[in-house]
Amino acid sequence: MATIDDILARIDDVLLQNKRIEWTYIVLTVVLFGTGIACFIVALVSGDFAWSTPSVITTALLHFPLKEIKDIRQKNIALATAPMLISQLPKQKAAEEIQKLLQTMYGEKK
């Protein structure tokens, strides 16, 4: 059976991986935003407003990475606080709470 230290080490690994993914999304979001701004400036400078079309497209594409960043941060908060809260419970209740947490985070959304 896994010890509390094993569980905490595993959670720390997941948080580290989530941090890498979060930064990847942030960098890609900045690139999309920068591309949109650049196209908008080209449209204003050249007077050819067809250049503003990519700006609209990149702005629409920002929704997905921003949503993912929000989801990753929510999961990180749950993962960071859960071990301390669950460690205070009896073993049976702790197992039930872990199952609920995993179902909430990764289970089927209804």
N, C-alpha and C positions, 0 to 999 in steps of 0.2 A: 504494500500500500504506500502511496506517495505521502511524503511528509509535508508539513506546512512550508518548509524551506524549498522543497522541490516545486511546490505549487507557485510560490512567490517568484522563484527563478524563471519558471515557465511564463508567468504573467509579465515579468520584466522583459523577456525576449519578445513577447507579442507586442508590448508597448513600443519597443525599439523598432520592430518591423513596421508598426503602424505609423511611427514618426517618419520613417523613410518614405512610405507611401504618401503620407500627408505632404511632405516637402516636394515630392514629385508632382503632385496635383497643384501645389502652389506655384511651382516654377512653370508648369504648363499653362496655368491660368494667367500668369503674368505675360507669358509669350503671346497667348491669344489676345489679351487686352492690349499689349503693345502693337500687335499687328493691326488690330482694329483702329487704334489711334493713328497709326502711320497711314493707313488707307484713308482715313477721314481727313488728315492734313493734306495728303496728296490731292484729294478731291477739292479741297478749298483752294489750294495753291494753283492747281492746273485749271480749275473751273469746269472740269469734266466730272460731273457728279455720279457717273457710273462707278467711279472709284469708291463711293460710299457704300456700295453693295457689300463688299467683303467686310466692311465695318459692322454692318447689320448682322451678317452671318456669324462673325466671331463673337459678337455680343450675345447672340442666341446660344452659342456653344458654351458660354461661361456658366450656364445653369448647372450642367452635370458636374464639373469639377468642384464647384462651390458646395453643391449638395453632398458630394462624397466627403469633402473636408469636414463638413458639419457632422456627418454620420461617424467618421473616424474619431473625431473629438468626443462625441457622446460615448462611444464604445470605450475609449481610453479612460474616461472618467469612471465608468462602471467597473472596468477592470482594475483600476487603481484603488478604488474604495471597497470593492467587494471582499477581498481577502480579510481585511481588518474587521469588517462587520460580521462576516460569516464565521470567523474564528471564535467569536464570542458565543456561538450557538452550540447546542448539543450535536453530536455527529449526525443523527438522523435528520434533524431539522436543517443542519448545514448542507447535507446532500440534497435535500429538497430545494433549498434556496439556490444552490449552484445550478440545478436543473432548470429552475425558473429563469435564472439570469441568462443561461445559454439559450433557452427557448426564446426569451425576449430579444436577445441580441442577434441570434442567427436563425431562429425558427421561421416557420412560414408566417408571412404577414397576412392577417385576415382583413 
